[in-house]
Amino acid sequence: MAKTGRSVDMLDIDGRAGRRRRKGRIRGVLGMLLLAALTTSISGFIVVESVAMVKAQGRQNTYDKAPYCAGSGETDDCVLRTNADVDYVGVWKNSGRHAHGYTTNVYLVPTVGDTQYVTLSSTKDLSSSVSEGDQLAVLVWHNQITRYTFLGKTHDTDQNPHHVVGDDLGVLAMALLVATALGRPLLRRLLRNRIAINPKRNRVPDWTLIALGLAAAMSALFHATYVLAVFNVTGVAVLVLSVAWPFLPWVATQPARGEPMLLGQRGAAAAKAKAEGKPRRQLP
């Protein structure tokens, strides 16, 4: 009876171990699916936002070259210097990491152009410095207020092309490095048996993506928008095409004699299996 009891205990232990392994595999699959979804989303965002940034840069160039309007009518081909009435003043207590301050917003109604919601300050209560009925000097382009003067200082609005390009530069500065950090580990895991045959040559996409990501970040630092767009789109292309990299003949063969190879249990098993003609699924 004691022997039967020990057998039951062993079966119970094996059952629990099997359930833990299944849970571990399920968590692993879910994690890989999450990484795949994040990488795909960020890569698509990089391409779309890079195209949008190039268009925004074109608008900025047009805005910078536009003359001041001689009259007070159309603002599509020129920048109008005019005034805007303060139609509403709102002050809200901040929350989160800016909880110590206040946000002051106003509605501006220019003599020509669209009514616009403008944030005068995201840290201070300026209700004592501005009230309904006041007038602010503004610049209007394409019927949108691009600049306003308040308390003797000139500020860009969110619709100013320089502000739009600046936001795009900030978002895209590190986007490719983030996509690389998420996507390459996933691809290396999925293609690990192929990569194990020649680990050294399979590092080329990693180093290429890191170089492109750093170059993109430096381009953003120097406001080189067109260069940044090229680096980002190229990086996404390299990330996507790196799926096929381990299958290239130059990569899928063992290193030439005298060329160093990273040794390891998986790499040695892969090389041995390739030499013996075994399918990859038999690799550990």
C-alpha distance (Angstrom), angle and dihedral (degrees) to the residues before:
residue distance angle dihedral
M1 . . .
A2 3.80 . .
K3 3.80 89.8 .
T4 3.80 90.6 51.6
G5 3.81 89.9 49.6
R6 3.80 91.3 53.1
S7 3.81 89.9 50.1
V8 3.80 90.8 52.3
D9 3.81 90.5 48.8
M10 3.80 91.3 50.8
L11 3.79 91.2 49.3
D12 3.80 89.6 49.4
I13 3.80 91.0 50.8
D14 3.80 91.7 47.3
G15 3.80 89.7 49.4
R16 3.80 92.4 52.3
A17 3.80 90.9 46.9
G18 3.81 90.2 50.5
R19 3.80 91.6 50.8
R20 3.80 90.8 49.8
R21 3.80 90.3 51.1
R22 3.80 91.4 49.7
K23 3.80 91.0 49.4
G24 3.78 89.6 48.3
R25 3.81 91.1 51.5
I26 3.81 91.3 47.9
R27 3.81 91.3 50.3
G28 3.80 89.4 47.8
V29 3.80 92.6 51.8
L30 3.81 91.8 46.5
G31 3.79 90.2 49.1
M32 3.80 91.6 51.1
L33 3.81 91.2 48.4
L34 3.80 89.8 50.6
L35 3.81 91.3 50.1
A36 3.80 90.3 48.0
A37 3.82 91.8 50.8
L38 3.81 92.6 47.6
T39 3.79 93.4 46.4
T40 3.80 92.6 48.1
S41 3.80 92.2 47.4
I42 3.81 94.5 47.7
S43 3.81 92.8 44.9
G44 3.80 91.7 51.1
F45 3.79 90.1 45.8
I46 3.82 90.9 52.1
V47 3.81 92.6 54.0
V48 3.82 95.0 44.6
E49 3.80 94.3 43.8
S50 3.82 92.2 46.1
V51 3.81 90.1 55.8
A52 3.83 89.9 46.5
M53 3.81 90.2 49.9
V54 3.82 91.9 52.9
K55 3.81 89.4 51.8
A56 3.81 90.8 47.0
Q57 3.80 89.8 50.9
G58 3.80 88.9 53.4
R59 3.81 89.5 52.4
Q60 3.79 90.0 48.8
N61 3.80 91.3 52.3
T62 3.81 90.2 50.4
Y63 3.80 91.1 47.1
D64 3.80 93.1 50.3
K65 3.81 91.9 50.9
A66 3.82 95.7 44.1
P67 3.85 114.4 111.5
Y68 3.77 123.5 -132.6
C69 3.79 114.0 -90.7
A70 3.79 115.9 -102.0
G71 3.80 93.1 -155.2
S72 3.80 135.0 25.6
G73 3.79 104.2 -104.3
E74 3.80 128.9 78.6
T75 3.81 118.6 24.9
D76 3.81 99.9 -174.4
D77 3.80 95.7 96.9
C78 3.79 100.3 27.6
V79 3.80 142.9 32.4
L80 3.80 115.8 -108.5
R81 3.78 121.5 -144.9
T82 3.78 106.8 -151.5
N83 3.80 144.4 126.9
A84 3.78 132.0 -91.5
D85 3.80 127.7 -153.7
V86 3.80 119.0 -129.9
D87 3.80 102.6 -122.7
Y88 3.82 98.9 174.6
V89 3.81 138.9 8.8
G90 3.80 121.6 -157.4
V91 3.80 129.8 -178.9
W92 3.81 124.3 -170.6
K93 3.79 132.6 -178.2
N94 3.78 110.4 -115.8
S95 3.78 123.7 -124.6
G96 3.78 134.4 -159.1
R97 3.78 118.5 25.0
H98 3.83 90.7 -12.2
A99 3.81 93.6 51.3
H100 3.78 91.6 121.5
G101 3.82 92.7 69.0
Y102 3.80 145.7 46.2
T103 3.80 135.8 -117.5
T104 3.80 118.1 -132.6
N105 3.81 117.4 -160.5
V106 3.80 131.7 177.3
Y107 3.78 138.4 -173.4
L108 3.81 111.0 -129.1
V109 3.80 121.4 -159.2
P110 3.83 110.2 -165.3
T111 3.80 122.6 -157.9
V112 3.84 86.6 -117.8
G113 3.78 122.4 25.0
D114 3.77 140.3 26.7
T115 3.79 128.9 -37.4
Q116 3.77 108.1 -102.5
Y117 3.80 137.8 -160.0
V118 3.81 109.1 -133.9
T119 3.81 131.2 -177.0
L120 3.80 109.2 -139.5
S121 3.80 93.3 -176.2
S122 3.79 137.0 -3.2
T123 3.82 93.9 -163.0
K124 3.84 108.7 35.3
D125 3.79 139.8 58.9
L126 3.81 102.9 -124.9
S127 3.79 97.4 171.0
S128 3.81 89.2 115.5
S129 3.82 90.3 58.6
V130 3.80 100.3 46.0
S131 3.79 134.1 35.3
E132 3.80 139.4 170.5
G133 3.78 112.4 -70.9
D134 3.80 95.4 32.3
Q135 3.78 119.6 126.4
L136 3.80 127.8 -134.3
A137 3.79 126.8 -165.8
V138 3.81 109.2 -117.2
L139 3.81 143.4 174.8
V140 3.82 117.3 -130.9
W141 3.82 124.2 -161.3
H142 3.81 124.3 170.3
N143 3.81 86.5 -1.8
Q144 3.81 91.4 -61.4
I145 3.78 127.4 112.1
T146 3.80 106.6 -117.8
R147 3.82 99.4 172.4
Y148 3.79 138.3 17.4
T149 3.79 134.6 -173.9
F150 3.79 118.1 -134.8
L151 3.82 128.1 169.4
G152 3.78 90.4 -7.2
K153 3.82 95.4 -54.3
T154 3.81 129.4 104.7
H155 3.81 119.1 -134.7
D156 3.81 134.7 -175.2
T157 3.80 118.3 -123.7
D158 3.80 124.3 -137.1
Q159 3.83 88.5 -99.7
N160 3.79 93.2 57.6
P161 3.86 108.1 113.5
H162 3.82 90.0 -132.8
H163 3.81 90.0 56.7
V164 3.81 92.1 48.1
V165 3.81 92.8 50.7
G166 3.79 90.9 45.5
D167 3.81 91.3 54.1
D168 3.81 90.9 49.8
L169 3.80 91.3 49.5
G170 3.80 91.1 51.4
V171 3.80 93.6 49.3
L172 3.81 96.2 44.7
A173 3.80 97.0 41.9
M174 3.82 94.2 89.6
A175 3.81 101.6 14.1
L176 3.81 95.9 101.9
L177 3.81 92.6 49.7
V178 3.81 89.6 51.3
A179 3.82 91.6 49.4
T180 3.81 89.4 48.7
A181 3.81 92.8 48.8
L182 3.81 90.2 52.7
G183 3.80 102.1 35.0
R184 3.78 105.1 42.1
P185 3.86 96.8 54.9
L186 3.79 87.9 50.5
L187 3.80 92.9 50.8
R188 3.80 92.3 44.5
R189 3.79 89.3 53.3
L190 3.79 93.9 48.3
L191 3.82 93.0 46.0
R192 3.79 98.3 34.6
N193 3.81 94.8 123.6
R194 3.80 91.6 54.6
I195 3.79 92.7 42.4
A196 3.81 91.4 51.2
I197 3.81 90.6 65.3
N198 3.80 91.8 66.3
P199 3.82 112.0 5.8
K200 3.80 95.0 170.7
R201 3.80 96.9 58.6
N202 3.79 90.9 41.7
R203 3.79 88.8 64.4
V204 3.81 91.2 69.9
P205 3.86 95.5 87.1
D206 3.82 90.4 48.5
W207 3.80 94.5 52.5
T208 3.81 91.2 41.9
L209 3.80 92.4 52.8
I210 3.80 92.9 46.3
A211 3.81 90.3 50.6
L212 3.82 91.6 48.7
G213 3.82 91.6 46.7
L214 3.81 92.8 51.4
A215 3.80 91.1 45.0
A216 3.83 89.3 51.3
A217 3.81 91.2 50.7
M218 3.81 90.7 50.7
S219 3.82 90.4 48.1
A220 3.80 89.8 54.1
L221 3.81 90.0 49.2
F222 3.82 90.0 56.1
H223 3.85 93.1 40.9
A224 3.81 91.8 -117.7
T225 3.79 94.1 154.5
Y226 3.81 98.8 172.3
V227 3.81 92.0 47.4
L228 3.81 90.2 47.5
A229 3.80 90.9 52.1
V230 3.82 91.5 51.0
F231 3.81 92.9 48.9
N232 3.81 92.9 47.3
V233 3.81 96.5 47.3
T234 3.81 90.2 44.5
G235 3.80 90.1 49.7
V236 3.81 92.4 52.1
A237 3.81 89.3 49.4
V238 3.82 90.8 50.9
L239 3.82 90.7 47.8
V240 3.81 92.4 51.3
L241 3.81 95.2 43.0
S242 3.82 91.6 47.2
V243 3.81 85.4 80.8
A244 3.80 88.2 74.0
W245 3.83 95.3 39.3
P246 3.85 97.5 92.2
F247 3.81 89.6 54.5
L248 3.80 96.2 58.1
P249 3.83 111.2 111.5
W250 3.83 92.5 -122.3
V251 3.82 89.8 53.7
A252 3.81 100.7 34.9
T253 3.82 93.8 60.1
Q254 3.76 128.9 80.1
P255 3.81 116.7 -96.5
A256 3.79 117.3 -87.9
R257 3.77 118.6 -100.3
G258 3.76 110.9 -74.6
E259 3.81 93.5 20.9
P260 3.83 110.3 119.7
M261 3.78 117.0 -116.6
L262 3.79 127.2 -164.4
L263 3.78 104.9 -113.4
G264 3.75 122.3 -147.4
Q265 3.78 141.2 133.1
R266 3.81 94.5 -89.6
G267 3.80 94.1 41.0
A268 3.78 92.9 48.7
A269 3.82 91.3 46.5
A270 3.80 91.3 49.2
A271 3.80 92.9 49.7
K272 3.79 91.3 47.1
A273 3.80 92.4 47.7
K274 3.80 91.2 49.1
A275 3.80 90.9 50.6
E276 3.81 91.1 49.4
G277 3.80 93.2 44.8
K278 3.81 95.1 -119.3
P279 3.81 119.4 156.6
R280 3.80 116.4 -104.9
R281 3.78 93.1 -116.1
Q282 3.83 89.6 71.8
L283 3.79 91.3 60.5
P284 3.81 115.5 106.2
